[in-house]
Amino acid sequence: MAQRRLLAVANPISGRGRAKRLLPQFARLAEAADVQIDVTLTQAPGHARELASAAGDNGYDGVIAVGGDGTINEIVNGLGAYGLPLMVIPQGTGNVLAKELRASRKAMDYVDAVREWRVGKRDLGRMQDGRLFSCFVGAGFDGQCTRALAERDGAIHMAQYVPIMWGAVKHSDFRTLRVHSDGQSENSVSYALVSITPEYGGPMWLTGKARPDDGRFDVLTVHERITPLSLLKLLAFAMLRRMGSAKSSRFFRTTKVRVEADEEVPIQVDGDFAGFLPVELEVLPNALSYFVL
């Protein structure tokens, strides 16, 4: 059997340069797992997607993503649905998918997973323009937060999220969102989350009953105005994993959903600002392959 080949795609500025300093670990991983690992540094936005898209044609058997949420999302989209297996070495701030996969920052932790080719599968979502996402799409408040983050220059530290979040509240009084799917419609929505995952980020669980491999989205809609007080209440429910107890929240499951509004409502996709409503989303069952620790 020919030796397997992995392509490591690393964003050299992720984690304030930590990603680039990790690269010597891949030589040790390759030797320990008896594989070949080639490393390429990204040079511009979109480069990671190009590299991942060409990996199969270039004879690689899997791709290693070294970077933050943006780099990882690019690589997921480059691999495409039902593509090569992905290893995630998180180096960013949010690390949404990495936390879901219980991914490690240490390449050597993957020796057994690579040697045994231990690969799992989970769902992906697809937007109407073909963009793939691995965790969630949010419309409203968190879209406004990511919009504010996108307007800042340089790396963002976790401590900076709190003032940005509170600053976004006054621009998040949305009231006209509508969420439609087969057999289910919700109107007069102030915030909507279409999720594959139970965890939202950190200690917060907005869709706690979601399963990433059940072939369905879990959809959360909030029906009260987003104010500092209502946001604090929702955050408390999320941290206690009791969002279902919030009187203003409703849940349903579906495989396809459309979210629209009569006002300009920003959206986030896997933690990155991604434009504005409307969006149409569909789930792709077991479309992402990944190395399991």
MOTAJO-V632335 format. One record per backbone hydrogen bond with DSSP energy under -1.0 kcal/mol. NH is the residue of the N-H (numbers start at 1). CO is the residue of the C=O. E is the energy in kcal/mol with one decimal. If there is no record, write none. Layout:
# MOTAJO-V632335
nh=<NH NH>
co=<CO CO>
e=<E E>
This chain:
# MOTAJO-V632335
nh=<6 7 8 9 10 11 14 16 18 19 21 22 23 25 26 28 29 30 31 32 33 35 36 38 40 42 47 50 51 52 53 54 58 59 60 61 63 64 65 66 67 72 73 74 75 76 77 78 79 80 82 83 86 87 89 91 99 100 101 103 109 110 111 114 115 116 118 119 120 122 123 124 125 126 127 130 133 137 138 139 140 144 145 146 147 148 149 150 152 160 161 164 165 166 167 168 171 172 174 177 178 179 180 181 184 186 189 190 191 192 193 194 195 196 200 201 204 205 210 214 217 218 219 220 221 222 223 231 232 233 234 235 236 237 238 239 240 242 245 246 249 250 252 254 257 258 259 260 267 268 269 270 272 274 277 279 281 282 283 284 287 288 290 291 292>
co=<36 62 38 64 40 66 11 13 15 14 17 18 20 22 23 24 25 26 27 28 29 30 4 6 8 10 44 46 47 48 49 50 54 56 55 5 85 7 87 9 89 68 69 70 71 72 73 74 75 76 287 80 289 63 65 67 95 96 97 98 106 107 108 110 111 112 113 117 290 288 212 284 133 282 131 127 125 194 268 192 266 140 141 142 143 144 145 146 149 157 158 160 161 162 163 164 168 169 172 189 260 186 258 184 181 179 177 222 222 139 220 137 218 135 204 204 201 238 207 211 254 195 252 193 250 191 248 227 228 229 230 231 232 233 234 235 236 237 242 243 246 221 219 217 281 180 279 178 275 138 272 136 269 267 265 259 257 126 255 124 284 122 120 86 118>
e=<-3.2 -2.1 -3.4 -3.3 -2.4 -2.5 -1.3 -1.0 -1.2 -1.6 -1.3 -1.1 -1.1 -2.3 -1.6 -1.0 -2.4 -2.5 -1.9 -2.5 -2.5 -2.0 -2.7 -2.4 -2.9 -2.6 -2.1 -1.8 -2.5 -2.3 -2.5 -1.6 -1.6 -1.7 -2.4 -3.5 -2.3 -3.1 -3.5 -2.7 -1.2 -2.5 -2.7 -2.0 -2.2 -2.6 -2.1 -2.2 -2.8 -1.7 -2.9 -1.1 -1.9 -2.5 -3.2 -2.1 -2.0 -1.5 -2.3 -2.9 -1.5 -2.0 -1.4 -2.5 -2.8 -2.7 -2.8 -1.0 -3.0 -1.9 -3.8 -2.0 -3.1 -2.8 -3.0 -2.1 -2.4 -2.2 -2.1 -3.0 -2.1 -2.1 -1.9 -2.4 -1.9 -2.1 -2.2 -2.4 -1.6 -1.7 -1.5 -1.5 -2.9 -2.4 -2.1 -1.6 -1.3 -2.0 -1.9 -1.8 -2.9 -2.7 -2.9 -2.7 -1.9 -2.5 -2.2 -3.0 -1.2 -2.0 -2.5 -2.9 -2.8 -3.5 -2.9 -1.2 -2.1 -1.7 -2.1 -1.2 -3.6 -2.9 -3.2 -2.8 -2.4 -2.7 -2.3 -2.8 -2.0 -2.1 -2.3 -2.7 -2.1 -2.3 -2.4 -2.5 -1.8 -3.3 -2.3 -1.5 -1.8 -2.2 -1.5 -1.7 -2.4 -2.7 -2.5 -2.4 -2.3 -2.4 -3.0 -2.5 -1.6 -2.5 -2.3 -2.3 -3.1 -2.1 -2.3 -3.5 -1.3 -2.7 -2.1 -2.2 -2.6>
